Amino acid sequence: MILSAAFRPATRDDLSAIVALLAADQLGAIREDASEPLAECYVRAYAAMQDDPNQLLAVADAAGEIIGTLQLTFIPGLSRSGSWRGQIEAVRIAADHRGPGLGNAFFEWAIAQCRERGCSLVQLTTDRSRADAHRFYDRLGFEASHMGYKLRL
């Protein structure tokens, strides 16, 4: 059974719930601050995303409760014959809502958003420590095709 949820662009009113989802796992617990009032850095980041037409912060909303989030970035490029890419990041489903197909449905919605924007590829990155997420992405048909690098500034 798939939990009934609406997938939609996030609003400013969703921001605290989104940050709480980001902070509710082993990695987010050490790098996010979900305390209230919400830190201004999150408000600024949300405003910047809202001002950028190539950013879509989305939520899974179950009767007013935010139970999932992800960020879509639409990236133009010259490679692949000038193709657009959809980049999926910051995926979180509330722990007590995992399992009934919500993640699959949310990804189907996100991939449909990418198709609507003319993307020819959907990509994502995931931390090496997220073994459950890796199995989930494999089941969805994503391929671990690249190795990623980061430089902290």
Backbone as JSON Lines, residues from 0, in Angstrom:
{"i":0,"aa":"M","n":[0.84,-1.19,0.0],"ca":[0.0,0.0,0.0],"c":[0.88,1.25,0.0]}
{"i":1,"aa":"I","n":[0.6,2.17,-0.88],"ca":[1.32,3.44,-0.92],"c":[0.58,4.45,-0.06]}
{"i":2,"aa":"L","n":[1.32,5.06,0.84],"ca":[0.75,6.1,1.68],"c":[0.28,7.24,0.79]}
{"i":3,"aa":"S","n":[-0.88,7.78,1.06],"ca":[-1.41,8.89,0.29],"c":[-0.69,10.18,0.67]}
{"i":4,"aa":"A","n":[-0.01,10.75,-0.3],"ca":[0.69,12.02,-0.08],"c":[0.65,12.81,-1.38]}
{"i":5,"aa":"A","n":[0.61,14.12,-1.24],"ca":[0.7,15.02,-2.39],"c":[2.14,15.48,-2.51]}
{"i":6,"aa":"F","n":[2.66,15.45,-3.71],"ca":[4.02,15.94,-3.98],"c":[3.87,17.31,-4.62]}
{"i":7,"aa":"R","n":[4.58,18.28,-4.04],"ca":[4.4,19.67,-4.48],"c":[5.63,20.49,-4.15]}
{"i":8,"aa":"P","n":[5.73,21.65,-4.8],"ca":[6.81,22.57,-4.42],"c":[6.65,23.0,-2.96]}
{"i":9,"aa":"A","n":[7.75,23.13,-2.27],"ca":[7.74,23.57,-0.88],"c":[7.37,25.04,-0.78]}
{"i":10,"aa":"T","n":[6.77,25.4,0.33],"ca":[6.5,26.8,0.65],"c":[7.36,27.2,1.85]}
{"i":11,"aa":"R","n":[7.39,28.47,2.12],"ca":[8.14,28.96,3.29],"c":[7.62,28.33,4.57]}
{"i":12,"aa":"D","n":[6.32,28.06,4.63],"ca":[5.74,27.44,5.82],"c":[6.22,26.01,6.05]}
{"i":13,"aa":"D","n":[6.75,25.37,5.02],"ca":[7.26,24.0,5.12],"c":[8.71,23.93,5.62]}
{"i":14,"aa":"L","n":[9.38,25.07,5.67],"ca":[10.82,25.09,5.87],"c":[11.27,24.41,7.17]}
{"i":15,"aa":"S","n":[10.63,24.67,8.27],"ca":[11.04,24.04,9.53],"c":[10.92,22.53,9.46]}
{"i":16,"aa":"A","n":[9.84,22.03,8.86],"ca":[9.66,20.58,8.73],"c":[10.71,19.98,7.81]}
{"i":17,"aa":"I","n":[11.09,20.69,6.77],"ca":[12.12,20.2,5.85],"c":[13.46,20.09,6.58]}
{"i":18,"aa":"V","n":[13.84,21.12,7.3],"ca":[15.11,21.1,8.03],"c":[15.08,19.99,9.08]}
{"i":19,"aa":"A","n":[13.93,19.78,9.73],"ca":[13.83,18.69,10.7],"c":[14.05,17.34,10.03]}
{"i":20,"aa":"L","n":[13.52,17.14,8.83],"ca":[13.77,15.89,8.1],"c":[15.25,15.73,7.77]}
{"i":21,"aa":"L","n":[15.88,16.83,7.34],"ca":[17.3,16.77,7.0],"c":[18.14,16.43,8.23]}
{"i":22,"aa":"A","n":[17.73,16.91,9.39],"ca":[18.49,16.7,10.62],"c":[18.21,15.36,11.28]}
{"i":23,"aa":"A","n":[17.23,14.62,10.78],"ca":[16.76,13.41,11.47],"c":[17.47,12.13,11.04]}
{"i":24,"aa":"D","n":[18.67,12.22,10.49],"ca":[19.42,11.01,10.19],"c":[20.85,11.16,10.68]}
{"i":25,"aa":"Q","n":[21.65,10.09,10.51],"ca":[22.99,10.08,11.1],"c":[23.89,11.17,10.53]}
{"i":26,"aa":"L","n":[23.77,11.51,9.29],"ca":[24.6,12.57,8.71],"c":[24.04,13.95,9.03]}
{"i":27,"aa":"G","n":[22.75,14.11,8.87],"ca":[22.13,15.4,9.14],"c":[22.22,15.82,10.59]}
{"i":28,"aa":"A","n":[22.26,14.84,11.47],"ca":[22.33,15.14,12.91],"c":[23.59,15.92,13.27]}
{"i":29,"aa":"I","n":[24.64,15.75,12.49],"ca":[25.9,16.45,12.8],"c":[26.11,17.71,11.96]}
{"i":30,"aa":"R","n":[25.24,17.94,10.96],"ca":[25.47,19.12,10.14],"c":[24.28,20.05,10.0]}
{"i":31,"aa":"E","n":[23.13,19.69,10.56],"ca":[21.94,20.54,10.47],"c":[21.49,20.97,11.86]}
{"i":32,"aa":"D","n":[20.75,22.08,11.91],"ca":[20.23,22.62,13.17],"c":[18.74,22.9,12.99]}
{"i":33,"aa":"A","n":[17.93,22.0,13.52],"ca":[16.48,22.12,13.36],"c":[15.81,22.88,14.5]}
{"i":34,"aa":"S","n":[16.6,23.52,15.37],"ca":[16.01,24.23,16.5],"c":[15.21,25.44,16.02]}
{"i":35,"aa":"E","n":[14.25,25.81,16.84],"ca":[13.4,26.98,16.56],"c":[13.8,28.11,17.48]}
{"i":36,"aa":"P","n":[13.8,29.35,17.02],"ca":[13.47,29.71,15.65],"c":[14.54,29.21,14.68]}
{"i":37,"aa":"L","n":[14.11,28.94,13.48],"ca":[14.99,28.39,12.46],"c":[16.11,29.38,12.14]}
{"i":38,"aa":"A","n":[17.31,28.86,12.02],"ca":[18.47,29.7,11.71],"c":[18.27,30.44,10.39]}
{"i":39,"aa":"E","n":[18.73,31.67,10.35],"ca":[18.57,32.53,9.17],"c":[19.23,31.94,7.93]}
{"i":40,"aa":"C","n":[20.27,31.12,8.09],"ca":[20.94,30.53,6.91],"c":[19.97,29.69,6.09]}
{"i":41,"aa":"Y","n":[19.03,29.0,6.74],"ca":[18.05,28.19,6.01],"c":[17.04,29.08,5.29]}
{"i":42,"aa":"V","n":[16.67,30.17,5.91],"ca":[15.73,31.1,5.28],"c":[16.36,31.73,4.04]}
{"i":43,"aa":"R","n":[17.62,32.12,4.15],"ca":[18.34,32.69,3.0],"c":[18.47,31.67,1.87]}
{"i":44,"aa":"A","n":[18.81,30.44,2.23],"ca":[18.96,29.39,1.21],"c":[17.64,29.13,0.51]}
{"i":45,"aa":"Y","n":[16.56,29.08,1.27],"ca":[15.24,28.88,0.68],"c":[14.91,30.03,-0.28]}
{"i":46,"aa":"A","n":[15.17,31.25,0.13],"ca":[14.88,32.42,-0.72],"c":[15.69,32.36,-2.02]}
{"i":47,"aa":"A","n":[16.95,31.96,-1.92],"ca":[17.78,31.85,-3.13],"c":[17.22,30.78,-4.06]}
{"i":48,"aa":"M","n":[16.76,29.68,-3.5],"ca":[16.18,28.62,-4.33],"c":[14.9,29.11,-5.01]}
{"i":49,"aa":"Q","n":[14.09,29.85,-4.27],"ca":[12.85,30.37,-4.84],"c":[13.11,31.34,-5.98]}
{"i":50,"aa":"D","n":[14.23,32.07,-5.9],"ca":[14.58,33.05,-6.93],"c":[15.21,32.43,-8.17]}
{"i":51,"aa":"D","n":[15.56,31.15,-8.1],"ca":[16.25,30.47,-9.2],"c":[15.27,29.52,-9.9]}
{"i":52,"aa":"P","n":[14.91,29.79,-11.16],"ca":[13.93,28.95,-11.85],"c":[14.43,27.53,-12.11]}
{"i":53,"aa":"N","n":[15.72,27.27,-11.89],"ca":[16.26,25.93,-12.09],"c":[16.35,25.13,-10.8]}
{"i":54,"aa":"Q","n":[15.72,25.63,-9.74],"ca":[15.68,24.93,-8.46],"c":[14.24,24.61,-8.11]}
{"i":55,"aa":"L","n":[14.03,23.4,-7.61],"ca":[12.71,23.01,-7.14],"c":[12.88,22.24,-5.84]}
{"i":56,"aa":"L","n":[12.54,22.87,-4.75],"ca":[12.51,22.21,-3.45],"c":[11.1,21.64,-3.31]}
{"i":57,"aa":"A","n":[11.0,20.33,-3.1],"ca":[9.7,19.67,-3.09],"c":[9.47,18.96,-1.77]}
{"i":58,"aa":"V","n":[8.19,18.75,-1.48],"ca":[7.81,18.01,-0.27],"c":[6.77,16.96,-0.62]}
{"i":59,"aa":"A","n":[6.72,15.95,0.24],"ca":[5.63,14.99,0.26],"c":[4.76,15.39,1.44]}
{"i":60,"aa":"D","n":[3.53,15.73,1.16],"ca":[2.6,16.29,2.14],"c":[1.45,15.3,2.35]}
{"i":61,"aa":"A","n":[1.36,14.76,3.56],"ca":[0.28,13.84,3.91],"c":[-0.68,14.56,4.86]}
{"i":62,"aa":"A","n":[-1.74,15.09,4.29],"ca":[-2.76,15.79,5.08],"c":[-2.16,16.88,5.96]}
{"i":63,"aa":"G","n":[-1.24,17.66,5.4],"ca":[-0.65,18.78,6.12],"c":[0.62,18.44,6.88]}
{"i":64,"aa":"E","n":[0.98,17.16,6.94],"ca":[2.23,16.75,7.59],"c":[3.3,16.53,6.52]}
{"i":65,"aa":"I","n":[4.43,17.21,6.64],"ca":[5.52,17.06,5.69],"c":[6.29,15.8,6.08]}
{"i":66,"aa":"I","n":[6.21,14.78,5.2],"ca":[6.82,13.48,5.5],"c":[7.96,13.13,4.55]}
{"i":67,"aa":"G","n":[8.27,14.03,3.63],"ca":[9.38,13.8,2.72],"c":[9.8,15.08,2.05]}
{"i":68,"aa":"T","n":[11.03,15.08,1.58],"ca":[11.55,16.25,0.85],"c":[12.62,15.8,-0.12]}
{"i":69,"aa":"L","n":[12.81,16.57,-1.14],"ca":[13.94,16.42,-2.06],"c":[14.13,17.74,-2.79]}
{"i":70,"aa":"Q","n":[15.34,17.91,-3.31],"ca":[15.64,19.1,-4.1],"c":[16.0,18.66,-5.51]}
{"i":71,"aa":"L","n":[15.38,19.3,-6.48],"ca":[15.67,19.08,-7.89],"c":[16.39,20.31,-8.43]}
{"i":72,"aa":"T","n":[17.48,20.08,-9.12],"ca":[18.18,21.16,-9.82],"c":[18.2,20.8,-11.29]}
{"i":73,"aa":"F","n":[17.8,21.72,-12.12],"ca":[17.8,21.52,-13.56],"c":[19.05,22.19,-14.12]}
{"i":74,"aa":"I","n":[19.9,21.4,-14.77],"ca":[21.23,21.86,-15.16],"c":[21.35,21.84,-16.69]}
{"i":75,"aa":"P","n":[21.53,23.02,-17.29],"ca":[21.79,23.04,-18.73],"c":[23.25,22.66,-18.97]}
{"i":76,"aa":"G","n":[23.53,22.12,-20.13],"ca":[24.92,21.77,-20.43],"c":[25.16,21.63,-21.91]}
{"i":77,"aa":"L","n":[26.42,21.66,-22.28],"ca":[26.81,21.45,-23.67],"c":[26.99,19.97,-23.99]}
{"i":78,"aa":"S","n":[27.43,19.19,-23.0],"ca":[27.65,17.77,-23.26],"c":[26.32,17.07,-23.52]}
{"i":79,"aa":"R","n":[26.41,15.9,-24.11],"ca":[25.22,15.14,-24.5],"c":[24.34,15.96,-25.44]}
{"i":80,"aa":"S","n":[25.0,16.65,-26.35],"ca":[24.32,17.46,-27.39],"c":[23.45,18.56,-26.8]}
{"i":81,"aa":"G","n":[23.97,19.22,-25.8],"ca":[23.25,20.35,-25.21],"c":[22.09,19.94,-24.31]}
{"i":82,"aa":"S","n":[22.18,18.76,-23.74],"ca":[21.1,18.24,-22.91],"c":[21.02,18.91,-21.55]}
{"i":83,"aa":"W","n":[19.81,18.94,-21.04],"ca":[19.55,19.31,-19.65],"c":[19.6,18.06,-18.8]}
{"i":84,"aa":"R","n":[20.04,18.24,-17.54],"ca":[20.06,17.15,-16.57],"c":[19.21,17.55,-15.38]}
{"i":85,"aa":"G","n":[18.61,16.57,-14.78],"ca":[17.94,16.78,-13.5],"c":[18.82,16.19,-12.41]}
{"i":86,"aa":"Q","n":[19.14,16.98,-11.4],"ca":[19.96,16.53,-10.28],"c":[19.06,16.43,-9.05]}
{"i":87,"aa":"I","n":[18.96,15.25,-8.46],"ca":[18.15,15.04,-7.27],"c":[19.08,15.0,-6.06]}
{"i":88,"aa":"E","n":[18.78,15.8,-5.05],"ca":[19.62,15.9,-3.85],"c":[18.73,15.97,-2.61]}
{"i":89,"aa":"A","n":[19.36,15.8,-1.46],"ca":[18.73,16.03,-0.15],"c":[17.4,15.28,-0.02]}
{"i":90,"aa":"V","n":[17.41,14.01,-0.39],"ca":[16.21,13.19,-0.31],"c":[16.04,12.68,1.12]}
{"i":91,"aa":"R","n":[14.88,12.9,1.67],"ca":[14.57,12.37,2.99],"c":[13.1,11.97,3.03]}
{"i":92,"aa":"I","n":[12.85,10.81,3.6],"ca":[11.49,10.36,3.91],"c":[11.48,10.12,5.43]}
{"i":93,"aa":"A","n":[10.47,10.62,6.11],"ca":[10.38,10.44,7.56],"c":[10.46,8.94,7.88]}
{"i":94,"aa":"A","n":[11.24,8.6,8.89],"ca":[11.51,7.2,9.23],"c":[10.23,6.39,9.41]}
{"i":95,"aa":"D","n":[9.22,6.97,10.01],"ca":[7.99,6.21,10.26],"c":[7.08,6.12,9.03]}
{"i":96,"aa":"H","n":[7.53,6.63,7.89],"ca":[6.76,6.54,6.65],"c":[7.51,5.8,5.55]}
{"i":97,"aa":"R","n":[8.62,5.17,5.89],"ca":[9.38,4.41,4.9],"c":[8.76,3.03,4.73]}
{"i":98,"aa":"G","n":[8.83,2.55,3.5],"ca":[8.39,1.18,3.27],"c":[7.13,1.01,2.45]}
{"i":99,"aa":"P","n":[6.11,1.86,2.58],"ca":[4.87,1.59,1.84],"c":[4.87,2.1,0.39]}
{"i":100,"aa":"G","n":[6.01,2.47,-0.17],"ca":[6.07,2.91,-1.56],"c":[6.13,4.41,-1.74]}
{"i":101,"aa":"L","n":[6.19,5.15,-0.64],"ca":[6.22,6.61,-0.74],"c":[7.46,7.09,-1.51]}
{"i":102,"aa":"G","n":[8.63,6.53,-1.19],"ca":[9.86,6.94,-1.88],"c":[9.77,6.68,-3.37]}
{"i":103,"aa":"N","n":[9.26,5.51,-3.77],"ca":[9.1,5.21,-5.2],"c":[8.21,6.24,-5.87]}
{"i":104,"aa":"A","n":[7.06,6.52,-5.24],"ca":[6.12,7.47,-5.83],"c":[6.72,8.87,-5.92]}
{"i":105,"aa":"F","n":[7.48,9.27,-4.9],"ca":[8.11,10.6,-4.9],"c":[9.13,10.69,-6.03]}
{"i":106,"aa":"F","n":[9.91,9.64,-6.23],"ca":[10.88,9.64,-7.32],"c":[10.2,9.64,-8.68]}
{"i":107,"aa":"E","n":[9.11,8.9,-8.83],"ca":[8.36,8.94,-10.09],"c":[7.91,10.36,-10.38]}
{"i":108,"aa":"W","n":[7.42,11.05,-9.36],"ca":[6.99,12.44,-9.52],"c":[8.18,13.32,-9.92]}
{"i":109,"aa":"A","n":[9.32,13.15,-9.22],"ca":[10.51,13.97,-9.51],"c":[11.01,13.72,-10.93]}
{"i":110,"aa":"I","n":[11.04,12.47,-11.35],"ca":[11.5,12.14,-12.7],"c":[10.54,12.73,-13.73]}
{"i":111,"aa":"A","n":[9.25,12.72,-13.44],"ca":[8.27,13.35,-14.34],"c":[8.53,14.86,-14.46]}
{"i":112,"aa":"Q","n":[8.92,15.5,-13.35],"ca":[9.27,16.93,-13.4],"c":[10.45,17.14,-14.33]}
{"i":113,"aa":"C","n":[11.43,16.25,-14.27],"ca":[12.6,16.35,-15.14],"c":[12.2,16.18,-16.61]}
{"i":114,"aa":"R","n":[11.35,15.22,-16.87],"ca":[10.88,15.02,-18.26],"c":[10.16,16.27,-18.76]}
{"i":115,"aa":"E","n":[9.3,16.84,-17.91],"ca":[8.56,18.05,-18.31],"c":[9.5,19.2,-18.65]}
{"i":116,"aa":"R","n":[10.65,19.25,-17.98],"ca":[11.63,20.31,-18.24],"c":[12.56,19.97,-19.4]}
{"i":117,"aa":"G","n":[12.38,18.81,-20.02],"ca":[13.19,18.44,-21.18],"c":[14.53,17.81,-20.84]}
{"i":118,"aa":"C","n":[14.69,17.32,-19.63],"ca":[15.95,16.68,-19.25],"c":[16.08,15.34,-19.96]}
{"i":119,"aa":"S","n":[17.31,15.02,-20.34],"ca":[17.57,13.73,-20.96],"c":[18.22,12.75,-19.99]}
{"i":120,"aa":"L","n":[18.53,13.23,-18.8],"ca":[19.22,12.42,-17.81],"c":[18.82,12.89,-16.42]}
{"i":121,"aa":"V","n":[18.64,11.95,-15.51],"ca":[18.43,12.28,-14.11],"c":[19.59,11.66,-13.33]}
{"i":122,"aa":"Q","n":[20.21,12.45,-12.51],"ca":[21.35,11.97,-11.74],"c":[21.19,12.35,-10.28]}
{"i":123,"aa":"L","n":[21.95,11.67,-9.43],"ca":[21.94,12.0,-8.01],"c":[23.28,11.6,-7.43]}
{"i":124,"aa":"T","n":[23.55,12.16,-6.28],"ca":[24.7,11.72,-5.5],"c":[24.18,11.25,-4.16]}
{"i":125,"aa":"T","n":[24.94,10.37,-3.54],"ca":[24.55,9.85,-2.24],"c":[25.82,9.55,-1.46]}
{"i":126,"aa":"D","n":[25.77,9.78,-0.18],"ca":[26.93,9.51,0.66],"c":[27.25,8.02,0.65]}
{"i":127,"aa":"R","n":[28.52,7.7,0.65],"ca":[28.93,6.29,0.63],"c":[28.37,5.49,1.79]}
{"i":128,"aa":"S","n":[28.1,6.13,2.91],"ca":[27.63,5.41,4.1],"c":[26.15,5.04,4.04]}
{"i":129,"aa":"R","n":[25.42,5.49,3.06],"ca":[23.97,5.27,2.99],"c":[23.63,3.98,2.21]}
{"i":130,"aa":"A","n":[23.96,2.84,2.77],"ca":[23.75,1.56,2.08],"c":[22.28,1.32,1.73]}
{"i":131,"aa":"D","n":[21.37,1.66,2.62],"ca":[19.94,1.48,2.33],"c":[19.52,2.34,1.15]}
{"i":132,"aa":"A","n":[20.01,3.57,1.1],"ca":[19.68,4.46,-0.02],"c":[20.25,3.89,-1.32]}
{"i":133,"aa":"H","n":[21.44,3.33,-1.28],"ca":[22.04,2.76,-2.49],"c":[21.15,1.64,-3.04]}
{"i":134,"aa":"R","n":[20.68,0.76,-2.17],"ca":[19.8,-0.33,-2.61],"c":[18.5,0.24,-3.2]}
{"i":135,"aa":"F","n":[17.97,1.28,-2.58],"ca":[16.76,1.92,-3.09],"c":[16.99,2.48,-4.49]}
{"i":136,"aa":"Y","n":[18.08,3.22,-4.69],"ca":[18.35,3.82,-5.99],"c":[18.61,2.74,-7.04]}
{"i":137,"aa":"D","n":[19.27,1.65,-6.66],"ca":[19.47,0.54,-7.58],"c":[18.13,-0.03,-8.03]}
{"i":138,"aa":"R","n":[17.21,-0.22,-7.07],"ca":[15.89,-0.77,-7.41],"c":[15.12,0.15,-8.36]}
{"i":139,"aa":"L","n":[15.36,1.45,-8.27],"ca":[14.69,2.41,-9.15],"c":[15.29,2.45,-10.56]}
{"i":140,"aa":"G","n":[16.43,1.78,-10.74],"ca":[17.07,1.74,-12.06],"c":[18.24,2.68,-12.22]}
{"i":141,"aa":"F","n":[18.61,3.41,-11.18],"ca":[19.79,4.25,-11.25],"c":[21.03,3.36,-11.26]}
{"i":142,"aa":"E","n":[22.07,3.81,-11.95],"ca":[23.32,3.07,-12.02],"c":[24.42,3.87,-11.34]}
{"i":143,"aa":"A","n":[25.23,3.2,-10.55],"ca":[26.39,3.83,-9.92],"c":[27.49,3.93,-10.98]}
{"i":144,"aa":"S","n":[27.45,4.99,-11.78],"ca":[28.31,5.1,-12.96],"c":[29.53,5.99,-12.76]}
{"i":145,"aa":"H","n":[29.56,6.8,-11.73],"ca":[30.64,7.76,-11.54],"c":[31.14,7.73,-10.09]}
{"i":146,"aa":"M","n":[32.32,8.25,-9.9],"ca":[32.83,8.47,-8.56],"c":[32.83,9.98,-8.35]}
{"i":147,"aa":"G","n":[32.34,10.43,-7.2],"ca":[32.26,11.87,-6.94],"c":[33.36,12.33,-6.01]}
{"i":148,"aa":"Y","n":[33.7,13.6,-6.14],"ca":[34.68,14.24,-5.28],"c":[34.11,15.54,-4.76]}
{"i":149,"aa":"K","n":[34.54,15.92,-3.58],"ca":[34.11,17.19,-3.0],"c":[35.34,17.89,-2.41]}
{"i":150,"aa":"L","n":[35.28,19.19,-2.43],"ca":[36.29,20.02,-1.79],"c":[35.54,20.95,-0.86]}
{"i":151,"aa":"R","n":[35.74,20.81,0.42],"ca":[35.07,21.68,1.4],"c":[35.75,23.05,1.42]}
{"i":152,"aa":"L","n":[34.93,24.08,1.37],"ca":[35.45,25.46,1.36],"c":[35.06,26.17,2.65]}
